[in-house]
Amino acid sequence: MIKVAFFTNDLKNIDAHFGSAEQFAVYDVSADDFSLCEVVQTEGERTDGRVEMLQGVDIIYCTEIGPAAAARVINSKIFPIKYKEVVGIEQELVKLSAMLSTNPPPFIKKILEARG
Protein backbone atom coordinates (compact mmCIF):
# COMPACT_ATOMS: atom_id res chain seq x y z
CA MET A 1 0.00 0.00 0.00
CA ILE A 2 1.16 3.52 -0.74
CA LYS A 3 -0.04 6.90 0.52
CA VAL A 4 -0.82 9.56 -2.09
CA ALA A 5 -1.79 13.25 -1.79
CA PHE A 6 -3.70 15.19 -4.42
CA PHE A 7 -3.57 18.99 -4.42
CA THR A 8 -7.14 19.95 -5.25
CA ASN A 9 -9.59 22.83 -5.10
CA ASP A 10 -12.76 20.76 -5.49
CA LEU A 11 -11.78 17.34 -4.02
CA LYS A 12 -12.58 15.76 -7.40
CA ASN A 13 -9.72 16.90 -9.61
CA ILE A 14 -5.97 17.41 -9.51
CA ASP A 15 -6.37 21.12 -10.18
CA ALA A 16 -4.18 23.00 -7.72
CA HIS A 17 -0.63 24.34 -7.47
CA PHE A 18 1.52 22.96 -4.65
CA GLY A 19 2.24 26.43 -3.26
CA SER A 20 -1.22 27.97 -3.51
CA ALA A 21 -3.62 25.08 -2.90
CA GLU A 22 -5.82 25.50 0.14
CA GLN A 23 -6.08 21.75 0.69
CA PHE A 24 -4.91 18.34 -0.33
CA ALA A 25 -6.64 14.96 -0.15
CA VAL A 26 -4.68 11.97 1.16
CA TYR A 27 -5.54 8.44 -0.01
CA ASP A 28 -4.27 4.95 0.79
CA VAL A 29 -3.87 3.03 -2.46
CA SER A 30 -3.36 -0.72 -2.82
CA ALA A 31 -3.53 -3.16 -5.72
CA ASP A 32 -7.13 -3.94 -4.70
CA ASP A 33 -8.64 -0.58 -3.82
CA PHE A 34 -8.18 2.94 -2.51
CA SER A 35 -9.70 4.99 0.27
CA LEU A 36 -9.70 8.59 1.39
CA CYS A 37 -7.77 9.01 4.66
CA GLU A 38 -8.09 12.73 5.24
CA VAL A 39 -8.41 16.16 3.70
CA VAL A 40 -5.71 18.50 5.00
CA GLN A 41 -6.29 22.26 5.01
CA THR A 42 -3.05 24.09 4.31
CA GLU A 43 -4.26 27.41 5.80
CA GLY A 44 -1.56 29.61 4.32
CA GLU A 45 1.35 27.30 5.14
CA ARG A 46 4.52 27.99 3.22
CA THR A 47 6.62 25.29 1.53
CA ASP A 48 8.32 23.94 4.67
CA GLY A 49 4.99 23.71 6.50
CA ARG A 50 3.39 21.90 3.58
CA VAL A 51 6.27 19.43 3.37
CA GLU A 52 5.91 18.80 7.11
CA MET A 53 2.15 18.19 6.65
CA LEU A 54 2.98 15.60 3.97
CA GLN A 55 5.12 13.37 6.20
CA GLY A 56 4.14 9.74 5.59
CA VAL A 57 2.95 10.48 2.04
CA ASP A 58 4.81 8.72 -0.78
CA ILE A 59 3.60 10.58 -3.89
CA ILE A 60 2.00 13.98 -4.45
CA TYR A 61 0.05 15.10 -7.51
CA CYS A 62 -0.37 18.77 -8.41
CA THR A 63 -0.69 21.01 -11.45
CA GLU A 64 2.48 22.95 -10.70
CA ILE A 65 5.36 22.95 -8.23
CA GLY A 66 8.33 25.30 -8.20
CA PRO A 67 11.89 23.98 -8.36
CA ALA A 68 12.77 24.88 -4.75
CA ALA A 69 9.57 23.30 -3.43
CA ALA A 70 10.11 20.21 -5.60
CA ALA A 71 13.62 19.85 -4.17
CA ARG A 72 12.29 20.02 -0.61
CA VAL A 73 9.59 17.47 -1.41
CA ILE A 74 12.09 15.08 -3.02
CA ASN A 75 14.54 15.51 -0.14
CA SER A 76 11.71 14.39 2.16
CA LYS A 77 11.47 11.18 0.11
CA ILE A 78 8.16 12.20 -1.48
CA PHE A 79 7.81 11.78 -5.25
CA PRO A 80 6.09 14.76 -6.98
CA ILE A 81 4.02 14.26 -10.12
CA LYS A 82 2.96 17.33 -12.05
CA TYR A 83 0.08 17.48 -14.52
CA LYS A 84 -0.28 20.46 -16.84
CA GLU A 85 -3.98 19.74 -17.40
CA VAL A 86 -6.73 19.02 -14.87
CA VAL A 87 -7.10 15.27 -14.23
CA GLY A 88 -9.78 13.52 -12.17
CA ILE A 89 -8.59 12.13 -8.83
CA GLU A 90 -10.65 8.96 -9.13
CA GLN A 91 -9.29 8.35 -12.65
CA GLU A 92 -5.74 8.62 -11.32
CA LEU A 93 -6.53 6.38 -8.32
CA VAL A 94 -7.91 3.65 -10.60
CA LYS A 95 -4.80 3.90 -12.80
CA LEU A 96 -2.45 3.80 -9.80
CA SER A 97 -4.25 0.83 -8.22
CA ALA A 98 -4.09 -1.10 -11.52
CA MET A 99 -0.38 -0.24 -11.81
CA LEU A 100 0.23 -1.66 -8.32
CA SER A 101 -1.48 -4.93 -9.26
CA THR A 102 0.54 -5.45 -12.43
CA ASN A 103 4.05 -4.14 -12.96
CA PRO A 104 4.67 -0.86 -11.15
CA PRO A 105 7.36 1.49 -12.47
CA PRO A 106 10.74 1.51 -10.69
CA PHE A 107 9.97 4.55 -8.50
CA ILE A 108 6.86 2.84 -7.09
CA LYS A 109 8.74 -0.45 -6.59
CA LYS A 110 11.29 1.54 -4.56
CA ILE A 111 8.50 3.02 -2.40
CA LEU A 112 6.99 -0.44 -1.81
CA GLU A 113 10.38 -1.89 -0.86
CA ALA A 114 11.00 0.95 1.58
CA ARG A 115 7.60 0.34 3.22
CA GLY A 116 8.51 -3.33 3.64
N, C-alpha and C positions, 0 to 999 in steps of 0.2 A: 504494500500500500504506500502511496505517496500523498503528500499534502501540497495542494495547489491554491494559489491566491489569484483572483481575477480583479483587476482594477476596473470599477464599473460605476456608472452614474445611475443606472436603472435596475440593477441586479439581474438583468437578462442578457446583457451584451458586454463584451470587452470593448469599452468605449471611453476609457479615461486614461489620462496621462499619469504616470507614476507620481510626479511632483505636485499635481493639482487635484487629483481625485479626492473626493470627500469620504470615500469608503472603499473597502475591498471585501470580497466574499471569499471565504476559505472553505475548501472542499477536501474530503478524503476521497481518494480515487484508488480503486483496485481493479483487477482484471474482470471482476464480476459486476461491480456497480460503483456508484459514487453517492456521496451524501454531503449536504451542506453542514459545516461545523459551526460557523459563526460569520457574522457580518461585523467588520471592524470599522468604526468611525475614526477617521484620521484627525479630525478637528484641528486643522492648521499645523500639524506636525511637519517639521522639516525633514530632510533626507535621513539624518541619523535616527530620528524618532521613528520614522516609517520602517527603516531597516530593523530597528529593535522590535517593533510590533510584529514583524514578519518572522521572528525566530521560531524555528520548527517547521517552517514552510520550505518546500524543496524547489518549487517552480513558481514564478510569477508571470502573469500575462497582462500586458498593457498596450496602449496605442503608441506611447512614446516614453522614452526614458533618456535623460541626458547622460553623457559619458561619465561624469563624476559619480552620479547616482548609480549607474550601471556597475562601475568599479566597486563601489561600496557593497552593493547587492552581491556581486560575484565573490568578493572577499569574505562575505558571510556565508558562503557555500550555498547560495540560492541562485538558480539558473533563470535569467530573465528572457522572456520571449516577447517580441514586439510585433504587433500587427499594425499595418498602415491603415487598413480598413476595419470597420466595425464587424465583429464576428460574434455569433451567439454563444453564450457560455455553455448551454446544454449541448450544442453541436460539438464544441471543443471537448467537453467531458466525455461524450460518446466516443469520439475519435481517440482520446487519451486512454480510455478504458480498453478499447479494442487493441490499441498498440501494446498495452501491458499484457494482454492475453496471447499475443502472437510473438513478435520479435521486436522488442523495444530498441530504439536507437541507443548508441553507446552512452550518451549522457544520462539516459534514464536507467540503464543497467548499472551505471556507477552509483546513482542515487539508491537503487534497490540494494546493492551490495553494502553500501555504507549503513543502511537501516538494519541490515542483518536479516 
